[in-house]
Each structure stands twice: as structure tokens, then as C-alpha cells.
Amino acid sequence: MSDQNPNPYAADGDPNGEYQWGPYPGYGYPNHAPGQASPPQQPTLPGLPLPYDRQPRYGVPLTALGDITVMPDSIVTPSGTMPLKGAIWTVTDMSRTEEKIPTVAIVLAIVFSFACLLGLLFLLMKEKQTTGYIHVTVVSGGRQHSAMLPAFGPESIHQVMGQVNYARSLSV
């Protein structure tokens, strides 16, 4: 090779510019020169990821209510990011729980009614069914966003109210 076009694959410090076999230094191997001791590394078990020691760049979500995500200093929604301080939270429970006798209980009551009227005990079976949504609204920084969360049971409103009260405590 000529001096005008040096070999880009030559080993560092090789005066002849000979080709270096193997991977480039620093690519997948520890960053230390040959003959030097490698820097100490934390031991890990096989199959486990290496420890993560960097701080998160944007913060960790504290809670999420549907498409509303509460971060340590802001509220992230599809309609934009709002400041957390001074946010006003509103919750409206638009769910209902109905209690009815299931069809199976009526059929069993009719079938077993001839056996000493014990079949009438099947009419004591009750089934609770919750339908509807929980409406959560947040207003902050001149913006507003609403989320409709489905109610899966009578306890859904208590779970959502707990999350909203936590967000309210952060908004102060």
C-alpha cells in the first residue's frame, strides 16, 4: 500500500499498514489495550440482563388513567402535555350495578319444584352485573382532556378514585 492511501483496516500503530484480523477494538469487547488488566465488571448470572445504572431520561410514569399519564412534573395526554401543578381533576361515576335472578335459577326452580318445593331455593340465587363508564376530566395550563374508563365491577369507582386522589395530591 502507498502512503497516500493508508489501509483503513490496518492495526493501530502498525508501521507497515498490515491488515488486522478480527473485530475492531471497542466493538463488543472491553475497552482496554492488550496486555492491560480489564476493568472490573459486576458479576451476573447467565440469562440475566446487566444492571441498569443510568437515570431515566424523561421520568417514570406515576399513574395512568386510561390515556391520561401522570409524570413527576407533567400530565401527558393525546391532546398535549399539561403541567401537573395546579391541575383540577373531576370524576363522574356513570356506571350502574343491577342485581337479577339468572335464567338458570328459574329453570332449576321449575324443574325441582315438584321435589318438596325445595326448587324454590334456587330463586335466591342473585347475579350482579355492572355496566357503564367512569368519566375522568383533567384541566391544567389552559387545556382540558377527558377519559372514559369502563367499569368492570362495583369496585371500579373506588380504584379510579384512589388514582385520582393520588394525582390530586401531586397537583398541589
DRENMARTOR-907551 format. One record per atom (N, C-alpha, C): atom name; x negated, y negated, z. Coordinates in nm, 2 decimals, always signed. Each point is the difference from the previous one (the first is absolute). Layout:
BEGIN
ATOM   site        X        Y        Z
ATOM     CA        X        Y        Z
...
// end
This chain:
BEGIN
ATOM   site        X        Y        Z
ATOM      N    -0.08    +0.12    +0.00
ATOM     CA    +0.08    -0.12    +0.00
ATOM      C    -0.09    -0.12    +0.00
ATOM      N    +0.05    -0.11    -0.06
ATOM     CA    -0.07    -0.12    +0.00
ATOM      C    +0.03    -0.09    +0.12
ATOM      N    -0.09    -0.10    +0.02
ATOM     CA    +0.03    -0.09    +0.12
ATOM      C    +0.11    -0.09    -0.03
ATOM      N    +0.03    -0.02    -0.13
ATOM     CA    +0.11    -0.10    -0.03
ATOM      C    +0.14    +0.06    +0.04
ATOM      N    +0.01    +0.13    -0.02
ATOM     CA    +0.13    +0.07    +0.03
ATOM      C    -0.03    +0.10    +0.11
ATOM      N    +0.00    -0.04    +0.13
ATOM     CA    -0.03    +0.10    +0.10
ATOM      C    +0.11    +0.10    +0.01
ATOM      N    -0.03    +0.12    +0.05
ATOM     CA    +0.09    +0.11    +0.01
ATOM      C    +0.10    -0.04    +0.12
ATOM      N    +0.13    -0.01    -0.03
ATOM     CA    +0.09    -0.03    +0.11
ATOM      C    +0.02    +0.11    +0.10
ATOM      N    -0.04    +0.12    -0.04
ATOM     CA    +0.02    +0.12    +0.09
ATOM      C    -0.13    +0.03    +0.07
ATOM      N    -0.10    -0.08    -0.01
ATOM     CA    -0.13    +0.03    +0.07
ATOM      C    +0.01    -0.01    +0.15
ATOM      N    -0.08    +0.08    +0.06
ATOM     CA    -0.01    +0.00    +0.15
ATOM      C    -0.06    -0.14    +0.04
ATOM      N    +0.05    -0.05    +0.12
ATOM     CA    -0.05    -0.12    +0.05
ATOM      C    -0.14    +0.01    +0.03
ATOM      N    -0.08    -0.09    -0.05
ATOM     CA    -0.14    -0.01    +0.03
ATOM      C    -0.09    +0.10    -0.08
ATOM      N    +0.06    +0.06    -0.10
ATOM     CA    -0.08    +0.09    -0.08
ATOM      C    -0.07    -0.08    -0.11
ATOM      N    -0.13    -0.01    -0.01
ATOM     CA    -0.07    -0.08    -0.10
ATOM      C    +0.02    +0.05    -0.14
ATOM      N    +0.02    +0.13    -0.02
ATOM     CA    +0.02    +0.06    -0.13
ATOM      C    +0.14    -0.02    -0.05
ATOM      N    +0.09    -0.03    +0.08
ATOM     CA    +0.14    -0.01    -0.04
ATOM      C    +0.07    +0.13    -0.04
ATOM      N    -0.04    +0.11    +0.08
ATOM     CA    +0.05    +0.13    -0.03
ATOM      C    +0.14    +0.01    +0.04
ATOM      N    +0.08    +0.09    -0.06
ATOM     CA    +0.14    +0.02    +0.03
ATOM      C    +0.01    +0.06    +0.14
ATOM      N    +0.10    -0.04    +0.08
ATOM     CA    +0.02    +0.05    +0.13
ATOM      C    +0.12    +0.10    -0.01
ATOM      N    -0.02    +0.12    +0.05
ATOM     CA    +0.10    +0.10    +0.00
ATOM      C    +0.08    -0.01    +0.12
ATOM      N    +0.13    +0.04    -0.01
ATOM     CA    +0.08    +0.00    +0.12
ATOM      C    +0.09    -0.13    +0.01
ATOM      N    +0.08    -0.01    +0.10
ATOM     CA    +0.08    -0.12    +0.02
ATOM      C    -0.08    -0.13    +0.03
ATOM      N    +0.06    -0.11    -0.02
ATOM     CA    -0.06    -0.12    +0.03
ATOM      C    -0.01    -0.02    +0.15
ATOM      N    -0.10    -0.06    +0.05
ATOM     CA    -0.01    -0.02    +0.14
ATOM      C    +0.12    -0.09    +0.05
ATOM      N    +0.05    +0.04    +0.11
ATOM     CA    +0.11    -0.08    +0.06
ATOM      C    +0.14    +0.04    -0.05
ATOM      N    +0.00    +0.09    -0.10
ATOM     CA    +0.13    +0.05    -0.05
ATOM      C    +0.03    +0.14    +0.06
ATOM      N    +0.08    +0.00    +0.11
ATOM     CA    +0.04    +0.12    +0.07
ATOM      C    -0.10    +0.05    +0.09
ATOM      N    -0.12    -0.06    +0.02
ATOM     CA    -0.10    +0.04    +0.09
ATOM      C    -0.03    -0.11    +0.10
ATOM      N    -0.06    +0.04    +0.11
ATOM     CA    -0.03    -0.10    +0.10
ATOM      C    -0.10    -0.11    -0.06
ATOM      N    +0.01    -0.12    +0.05
ATOM     CA    -0.08    -0.11    -0.05
ATOM      C    -0.13    -0.01    +0.08
ATOM      N    -0.09    +0.09    -0.03
ATOM     CA    -0.13    -0.01    +0.06
ATOM      C    -0.10    +0.06    -0.10
ATOM      N    -0.12    -0.05    +0.02
ATOM     CA    -0.11    +0.04    -0.10
ATOM      C    -0.05    +0.14    +0.04
ATOM      N    -0.05    +0.07    -0.11
ATOM     CA    -0.05    +0.13    +0.03
ATOM      C    -0.12    -0.01    +0.10
ATOM      N    +0.00    +0.09    +0.09
ATOM     CA    -0.10    +0.01    +0.11
ATOM      C    +0.04    -0.07    +0.12
ATOM      N    +0.10    -0.08    +0.00
ATOM     CA    +0.05    -0.07    +0.12
ATOM      C    +0.11    +0.08    +0.06
ATOM      N    +0.02    -0.02    +0.13
ATOM     CA    +0.11    +0.07    +0.07
ATOM      C    +0.13    -0.06    -0.04
ATOM      N    +0.10    +0.08    -0.01
ATOM     CA    +0.13    -0.05    -0.04
ATOM      C    +0.07    -0.07    +0.12
ATOM      N    +0.09    -0.10    -0.02
ATOM     CA    +0.06    -0.06    +0.11
ATOM      C    +0.09    +0.10    +0.07
ATOM      N    +0.02    -0.02    +0.13
ATOM     CA    +0.09    +0.09    +0.08
ATOM      C    +0.15    -0.01    -0.05
ATOM      N    +0.06    +0.11    -0.01
ATOM     CA    +0.14    +0.01    -0.05
ATOM      C    +0.08    +0.06    +0.11
ATOM      N    +0.13    -0.04    +0.01
ATOM     CA    +0.09    +0.06    +0.10
ATOM      C    +0.04    +0.14    -0.05
ATOM      N    -0.01    +0.10    +0.09
ATOM     CA    +0.04    +0.14    -0.05
ATOM      C    +0.15    +0.01    -0.01
ATOM      N    +0.04    +0.07    -0.10
ATOM     CA    +0.14    +0.03    -0.02
ATOM      C    +0.03    +0.14    -0.03
ATOM      N    +0.11    +0.05    +0.03
ATOM     CA    +0.04    +0.14    -0.03
ATOM      C    +0.03    +0.02    -0.15
ATOM      N    -0.02    +0.11    -0.05
ATOM     CA    +0.03    +0.02    -0.14
ATOM      C    +0.14    -0.02    -0.03
ATOM      N    +0.03    -0.07    -0.11
ATOM     CA    +0.14    -0.03    -0.03
ATOM      C    +0.06    -0.12    +0.06
ATOM      N    -0.06    -0.06    +0.09
ATOM     CA    +0.05    -0.12    +0.06
ATOM      C    -0.06    -0.13    -0.06
ATOM      N    +0.08    -0.10    -0.02
ATOM     CA    -0.06    -0.12    -0.06
ATOM      C    -0.10    -0.07    +0.09
ATOM      N    -0.09    -0.08    -0.06
ATOM     CA    -0.09    -0.08    +0.07
ATOM      C    +0.07    -0.10    +0.08
ATOM      N    -0.06    -0.04    +0.12
ATOM     CA    +0.07    -0.11    +0.08
ATOM      C    +0.01    -0.13    -0.07
ATOM      N    +0.11    -0.07    +0.01
ATOM     CA    +0.02    -0.12    -0.06
ATOM      C    -0.03    -0.11    +0.10
ATOM      N    -0.10    -0.08    -0.03
ATOM     CA    -0.04    -0.10    +0.10
ATOM      C    +0.02    -0.15    -0.04
ATOM      N    +0.06    -0.02    -0.12
ATOM     CA    +0.03    -0.14    -0.04
ATOM      C    +0.14    -0.04    +0.05
ATOM      N    +0.01    -0.13    +0.02
ATOM     CA    +0.13    -0.06    +0.04
ATOM      C    +0.09    -0.01    -0.12
ATOM      N    +0.13    +0.02    +0.02
ATOM     CA    +0.09    -0.01    -0.11
ATOM      C    +0.00    -0.15    -0.06
ATOM      N    +0.02    +0.00    -0.13
ATOM     CA    -0.02    -0.13    -0.06
ATOM      C    +0.12    -0.09    +0.01
ATOM      N    +0.12    +0.05    -0.01
ATOM     CA    +0.12    -0.08    +0.01
ATOM      C    +0.08    +0.02    +0.13
ATOM      N    -0.04    +0.08    +0.08
ATOM     CA    +0.08    +0.02    +0.13
ATOM      C    +0.08    +0.13    -0.02
ATOM      N    +0.05    +0.05    +0.11
ATOM     CA    +0.08    +0.12    +0.01
ATOM      C    +0.14    -0.04    +0.02
ATOM      N    +0.09    +0.06    -0.08
ATOM     CA    +0.15    -0.02    +0.03
ATOM      C    +0.04    +0.04    +0.14
ATOM      N    +0.07    -0.09    +0.06
ATOM     CA    +0.04    +0.03    +0.14
ATOM      C    +0.13    +0.07    +0.00
ATOM      N    +0.10    -0.03    -0.08
ATOM     CA    +0.12    +0.07    -0.02
ATOM      C    +0.06    -0.03    -0.13
ATOM      N    +0.09    +0.08    -0.04
ATOM     CA    +0.07    -0.02    -0.13
ATOM      C    +0.15    +0.03    +0.01
ATOM      N    +0.08    -0.09    -0.05
ATOM     CA    +0.15    +0.01    +0.00
ATOM      C    +0.04    +0.00    -0.15
ATOM      N    +0.02    +0.12    -0.06
ATOM     CA    +0.03    +0.00    -0.14
ATOM      C    -0.11    -0.05    -0.08
ATOM      N    +0.02    -0.10    -0.08
ATOM     CA    -0.10    -0.06    -0.08
ATOM      C    -0.06    -0.13    +0.07
ATOM      N    +0.02    -0.02    +0.12
ATOM     CA    -0.06    -0.11    +0.08
ATOM      C    -0.11    +0.07    +0.08
ATOM      N    -0.12    -0.05    -0.02
ATOM     CA    -0.12    +0.05    +0.08
ATOM      C    -0.06    -0.11    +0.08
ATOM      N    -0.01    +0.02    +0.13
ATOM     CA    -0.06    -0.10    +0.09
ATOM      C    -0.15    +0.03    +0.02
ATOM      N    -0.08    -0.10    -0.04
ATOM     CA    -0.14    +0.01    +0.02
ATOM      C    -0.04    -0.08    +0.13
ATOM      N    -0.13    +0.00    +0.04
ATOM     CA    -0.03    -0.08    +0.12
ATOM      C    +0.02    -0.15    -0.01
ATOM      N    +0.00    -0.06    -0.12
ATOM     CA    +0.02    -0.14    -0.01
ATOM      C    +0.10    -0.04    -0.11
ATOM      N    +0.06    +0.09    -0.06
ATOM     CA    +0.10    -0.03    -0.11
ATOM      C    +0.10    +0.11    -0.01
ATOM      N    +0.10    -0.03    -0.08
ATOM     CA    +0.11    +0.09    -0.04
ATOM      C    +0.00    +0.02    -0.15
ATOM      N    -0.02    +0.12    -0.04
ATOM     CA    -0.01    +0.02    -0.15
ATOM      C    +0.13    +0.06    -0.05
ATOM      N    +0.06    -0.06    -0.09
ATOM     CA    +0.13    +0.04    -0.06
ATOM      C    -0.02    +0.00    -0.16
ATOM      N    +0.09    +0.06    -0.07
ATOM     CA    +0.00    -0.01    -0.15
ATOM      C    +0.02    -0.14    -0.04
ATOM      N    +0.06    -0.09    +0.07
ATOM     CA    +0.03    -0.14    -0.04
ATOM      C    -0.12    -0.09    +0.04
ATOM      N    -0.10    +0.06    +0.06
ATOM     CA    -0.12    -0.08    +0.03
ATOM      C    -0.05    +0.02    +0.15
ATOM      N    -0.11    -0.06    +0.03
ATOM     CA    -0.06    +0.01    +0.13
ATOM      C    +0.05    -0.12    +0.08
ATOM      N    +0.04    +0.02    +0.13
ATOM     CA    +0.05    -0.10    +0.09
ATOM      C    -0.09    +0.00    +0.12
ATOM      N    -0.01    -0.12    +0.07
ATOM     CA    -0.08    +0.00    +0.12
ATOM      C    +0.08    +0.07    +0.11
ATOM      N    -0.07    +0.07    +0.09
ATOM     CA    +0.06    +0.07    +0.11
ATOM      C    +0.05    -0.09    +0.11
ATOM      N    -0.08    -0.10    +0.03
ATOM     CA    +0.03    -0.10    +0.11
ATOM      C    +0.13    -0.08    -0.04
ATOM      N    +0.09    +0.00    +0.09
ATOM     CA    +0.13    -0.07    -0.02
ATOM      C    +0.10    +0.07    -0.09
ATOM      N    -0.02    +0.12    -0.02
ATOM     CA    +0.10    +0.08    -0.09
ATOM      C    +0.13    +0.02    +0.09
ATOM      N    +0.11    -0.01    -0.07
ATOM     CA    +0.13    +0.03    +0.06
ATOM      C    +0.06    +0.13    -0.06
ATOM      N    +0.03    +0.09    +0.09
ATOM     CA    +0.05    +0.13    -0.03
ATOM      C    +0.14    +0.02    +0.03
ATOM      N    +0.08    +0.05    -0.09
ATOM     CA    +0.14    +0.03    +0.02
ATOM      C    +0.04    +0.14    -0.04
ATOM      N    +0.07    +0.07    +0.09
ATOM     CA    +0.04    +0.14    -0.03
ATOM      C    +0.16    +0.00    +0.01
ATOM      N    +0.06    +0.07    -0.10
ATOM     CA    +0.14    +0.02    +0.00
ATOM      C    +0.03    +0.15    -0.02
ATOM      N    +0.07    +0.06    +0.09
ATOM     CA    +0.03    +0.14    -0.01
ATOM      C    +0.13    +0.01    -0.08
ATOM      N    -0.01    +0.06    -0.12
ATOM     CA    +0.11    +0.02    -0.08
ATOM      C    +0.03    +0.15    -0.02
ATOM      N    -0.04    +0.08    +0.10
ATOM     CA    +0.03    +0.14    +0.00
ATOM      C    +0.11    +0.04    +0.09
ATOM      N    +0.06    +0.12    -0.03
ATOM     CA    +0.10    +0.05    +0.09
ATOM      C    -0.01    +0.15    +0.01
ATOM      N    +0.04    +0.05    +0.12
ATOM     CA    +0.00    +0.14    +0.03
ATOM      C    +0.14    +0.05    +0.02
ATOM      N    +0.04    +0.10    -0.08
ATOM     CA    +0.13    +0.06    +0.00
ATOM      C    -0.01    +0.14    +0.07
ATOM      N    +0.10    +0.03    +0.07
ATOM     CA    +0.01    +0.13    +0.06
ATOM      C    +0.12    +0.07    -0.05
ATOM      N    -0.02    +0.12    -0.06
ATOM     CA    +0.12    +0.08    -0.05
ATOM      C    -0.02    +0.14    +0.02
ATOM      N    +0.11    +0.08    -0.02
ATOM     CA    +0.00    +0.14    +0.02
ATOM      C    -0.04    +0.06    -0.14
ATOM      N    -0.10    +0.08    +0.00
ATOM     CA    -0.05    +0.06    -0.13
ATOM      C    +0.11    +0.10    -0.06
ATOM      N    -0.01    +0.02    -0.13
ATOM     CA    +0.10    +0.09    -0.07
ATOM      C    -0.02    +0.14    +0.05
ATOM      N    -0.12    +0.04    +0.03
ATOM     CA    -0.03    +0.14    +0.05
ATOM      C    +0.08    +0.02    +0.13
ATOM      N    +0.00    -0.10    +0.09
ATOM     CA    +0.07    +0.02    +0.13
ATOM      C    +0.15    +0.02    -0.02
ATOM      N    +0.06    -0.07    -0.10
ATOM     CA    +0.14    +0.01    -0.03
ATOM      C    +0.03    +0.14    -0.05
ATOM      N    -0.08    +0.05    -0.09
ATOM     CA    +0.02    +0.13    -0.06
ATOM      C    -0.01    +0.11    +0.11
ATOM      N    -0.11    -0.01    +0.08
ATOM     CA    -0.01    +0.10    +0.11
ATOM      C    +0.11    -0.01    +0.10
ATOM      N    +0.05    -0.12    +0.03
ATOM     CA    +0.11    -0.01    +0.09
ATOM      C    +0.13    +0.07    -0.05
ATOM      N    +0.02    -0.01    -0.13
ATOM     CA    +0.12    +0.07    -0.06
ATOM      C    -0.02    +0.15    -0.01
ATOM      N    -0.12    +0.04    -0.03
ATOM     CA    -0.03    +0.15    -0.01
ATOM      C    +0.01    +0.06    +0.14
ATOM      N    -0.06    -0.06    +0.10
ATOM     CA    +0.00    +0.06    +0.13
ATOM      C    +0.12    -0.04    +0.09
ATOM      N    +0.09    -0.07    -0.05
ATOM     CA    +0.12    -0.05    +0.08
ATOM      C    +0.08    +0.12    +0.05
ATOM      N    +0.00    +0.11    -0.07
ATOM     CA    +0.08    +0.11    +0.04
ATOM      C    -0.06    +0.08    +0.11
ATOM      N    -0.13    -0.02    +0.03
ATOM     CA    -0.07    +0.08    +0.10
ATOM      C    +0.02    -0.08    +0.13
ATOM      N    +0.11    +0.00    +0.07
ATOM     CA    +0.03    -0.06    +0.13
ATOM      C    -0.03    -0.15    +0.00
ATOM      N    +0.02    -0.06    -0.11
ATOM     CA    -0.01    -0.15    -0.02
ATOM      C    -0.14    -0.05    +0.04
ATOM      N    -0.10    +0.09    +0.00
ATOM     CA    -0.14    -0.04    +0.02
ATOM      C    -0.05    -0.08    -0.12
ATOM      N    +0.06    +0.02    -0.11
ATOM     CA    -0.05    -0.07    -0.12
ATOM      C    +0.02    -0.15    +0.01
ATOM      N    +0.08    -0.05    +0.09
ATOM     CA    +0.02    -0.14    +0.02
ATOM      C    -0.12    -0.07    +0.06
ATOM      N    -0.09    +0.08    +0.06
ATOM     CA    -0.12    -0.06    +0.05
ATOM      C    -0.09    -0.05    -0.11
ATOM      N    +0.01    +0.05    -0.12
ATOM     CA    -0.08    -0.04    -0.11
ATOM      C    +0.03    -0.15    -0.03
ATOM      N    +0.12    -0.05    +0.03
ATOM     CA    +0.04    -0.13    -0.02
ATOM      C    -0.08    -0.10    +0.09
ATOM      N    -0.07    +0.05    +0.09
ATOM     CA    -0.08    -0.09    +0.09
ATOM      C    -0.13    -0.04    -0.07
ATOM      N    -0.04    +0.07    -0.11
ATOM     CA    -0.12    -0.03    -0.07
ATOM      C    +0.01    -0.14    -0.06
ATOM      N    -0.10    -0.08    +0.02
ATOM     CA    +0.00    -0.13    -0.06
ATOM      C    -0.13    -0.02    -0.08
ATOM      N    +0.01    -0.08    -0.10
ATOM     CA    -0.12    -0.03    -0.09
ATOM      C    -0.01    -0.15    -0.01
ATOM      N    -0.12    -0.06    +0.03
ATOM     CA    -0.03    -0.14    -0.01
ATOM      C    -0.07    -0.03    -0.13
ATOM      N    +0.05    -0.10    -0.07
ATOM     CA    -0.07    -0.03    -0.13
ATOM      C    -0.02    -0.16    +0.00
ATOM      N    -0.12    -0.04    -0.03
ATOM     CA    -0.04    -0.14    +0.00
ATOM      C    -0.02    -0.04    -0.14
ATOM      N    +0.06    -0.11    -0.04
ATOM     CA    -0.01    -0.06    -0.14
ATOM      C    -0.03    -0.15    +0.02
ATOM      N    -0.05    -0.06    -0.11
ATOM     CA    -0.02    -0.14    +0.00
ATOM      C    -0.15    -0.04    +0.01
ATOM      N    -0.02    -0.13    +0.02
ATOM     CA    -0.14    -0.05    -0.01
ATOM      C    -0.02    -0.10    +0.12
ATOM      N    -0.13    -0.03    +0.02
ATOM     CA    -0.04    -0.10    +0.10
ATOM      C    -0.07    -0.11    -0.08
ATOM      N    +0.05    -0.12    +0.01
ATOM     CA    -0.05    -0.11    -0.08
ATOM      C    -0.10    -0.08    +0.09
ATOM      N    -0.12    -0.01    -0.05
ATOM     CA    -0.11    -0.07    +0.06
ATOM      C    -0.04    -0.12    -0.08
ATOM      N    +0.00    -0.12    +0.06
ATOM     CA    -0.04    -0.12    -0.08
ATOM      C    -0.11    -0.07    +0.08
ATOM      N    -0.10    -0.05    -0.08
ATOM     CA    -0.11    -0.08    +0.06
ATOM      C    -0.01    -0.13    -0.07
ATOM      N    -0.02    -0.11    +0.07
ATOM     CA    -0.01    -0.13    -0.05
ATOM      C    -0.13    -0.06    +0.05
ATOM      N    -0.09    -0.05    -0.08
ATOM     CA    -0.12    -0.06    +0.04
ATOM      C    -0.07    -0.07    -0.11
ATOM      N    -0.06    -0.12    +0.03
ATOM     CA    -0.07    -0.07    -0.10
ATOM      C    +0.08    -0.05    -0.12
ATOM      N    +0.13    -0.02    +0.02
ATOM     CA    +0.08    -0.05    -0.11
ATOM      C    +0.05    +0.12    -0.09
ATOM      N    -0.03    +0.12    +0.04
ATOM     CA    +0.05    +0.11    -0.08
ATOM      C    +0.09    +0.09    +0.08
ATOM      N    +0.08    +0.08    -0.07
ATOM     CA    +0.09    +0.10    +0.07
ATOM      C    -0.01    +0.13    -0.08
ATOM      N    +0.01    +0.11    +0.08
ATOM     CA    +0.01    +0.13    -0.06
ATOM      C    +0.09    +0.09    +0.08
ATOM      N    +0.08    +0.08    -0.07
ATOM     CA    +0.09    +0.09    +0.07
ATOM      C    -0.03    +0.15    -0.04
ATOM      N    +0.02    +0.09    +0.09
ATOM     CA    -0.01    +0.14    -0.03
ATOM      C    +0.12    +0.07    +0.06
ATOM      N    +0.04    +0.10    -0.08
ATOM     CA    +0.12    +0.09    +0.04
ATOM      C    -0.06    +0.13    +0.03
ATOM      N    +0.00    +0.04    +0.13
ATOM     CA    -0.05    +0.13    +0.05
ATOM      C    +0.11    +0.10    +0.02
ATOM      N    +0.00    +0.12    -0.06
ATOM     CA    +0.11    +0.09    +0.02
ATOM      C    +0.00    +0.05    +0.15
ATOM      N    +0.12    +0.02    +0.05
ATOM     CA    +0.02    +0.05    +0.13
ATOM      C    +0.02    +0.15    -0.01
ATOM      N    -0.09    +0.08    +0.06
ATOM     CA    +0.01    +0.15    -0.01
ATOM      C    +0.07    +0.06    +0.12
ATOM      N    +0.02    -0.08    +0.11
ATOM     CA    +0.06    +0.05    +0.12
ATOM      C    +0.03    -0.12    +0.09
ATOM      N    +0.07    +0.03    +0.11
ATOM     CA    +0.03    -0.11    +0.10
ATOM      C    -0.12    -0.06    +0.06
ATOM      N    -0.11    +0.07    +0.00
ATOM     CA    -0.13    -0.05    +0.06
ATOM      C    -0.08    -0.09    -0.10
ATOM      N    +0.04    -0.01    -0.12
ATOM     CA    -0.07    -0.08    -0.10
ATOM      C    -0.01    -0.15    +0.04
ATOM      N    +0.11    -0.05    +0.05
ATOM     CA    +0.00    -0.14    +0.03
ATOM      C    -0.09    -0.03    +0.12
ATOM      N    -0.02    +0.09    +0.09
ATOM     CA    -0.09    -0.02    +0.11
ATOM      C    -0.15    +0.01    -0.05
ATOM      N    -0.03    +0.08    -0.09
ATOM     CA    -0.13    +0.01    -0.06
ATOM      C    -0.03    -0.13    -0.07
ATOM      N    +0.09    -0.05    -0.08
ATOM     CA    -0.03    -0.12    -0.08
ATOM      C    +0.00    -0.12    +0.10
ATOM      N    +0.08    -0.01    +0.10
ATOM     CA    -0.01    -0.11    +0.09
ATOM      C    -0.13    +0.00    +0.08
ATOM      N    -0.05    +0.12    +0.03
ATOM     CA    -0.13    +0.01    +0.06
ATOM      C    -0.11    -0.06    -0.08
ATOM      N    +0.00    +0.03    -0.13
ATOM     CA    -0.10    -0.05    -0.09
ATOM      C    +0.02    -0.15    -0.02
ATOM      N    +0.12    -0.05    -0.01
ATOM     CA    +0.02    -0.14    -0.02
ATOM      C    -0.04    -0.08    +0.13
ATOM      N    +0.03    +0.06    +0.11
ATOM     CA    -0.04    -0.07    +0.13
ATOM      C    -0.15    -0.01    +0.01
ATOM      N    -0.07    +0.11    -0.05
ATOM     CA    -0.15    -0.01    +0.00
ATOM      C    -0.05    -0.11    -0.10
ATOM      N    +0.07    -0.01    -0.11
ATOM     CA    -0.04    -0.10    -0.10
ATOM      C    +0.03    -0.14    +0.06
ATOM      N    +0.11    -0.01    +0.07
ATOM     CA    +0.03    -0.13    +0.07
ATOM      C    -0.10    -0.04    +0.10
ATOM      N    -0.05    +0.10    +0.07
ATOM     CA    -0.10    -0.03    +0.11
ATOM      C    -0.13    -0.05    -0.07
ATOM      N    -0.03    +0.05    -0.12
ATOM     CA    -0.12    -0.05    -0.07
ATOM      C    +0.02    -0.13    -0.06
ATOM      N    +0.13    -0.04    -0.03
ATOM     CA    +0.03    -0.12    -0.07
ATOM      C    -0.01    -0.13    +0.09
ATOM      N    -0.01    +0.02    +0.13
ATOM     CA    +0.00    -0.11    +0.09
ATOM      C    -0.13    -0.08    +0.00
// end
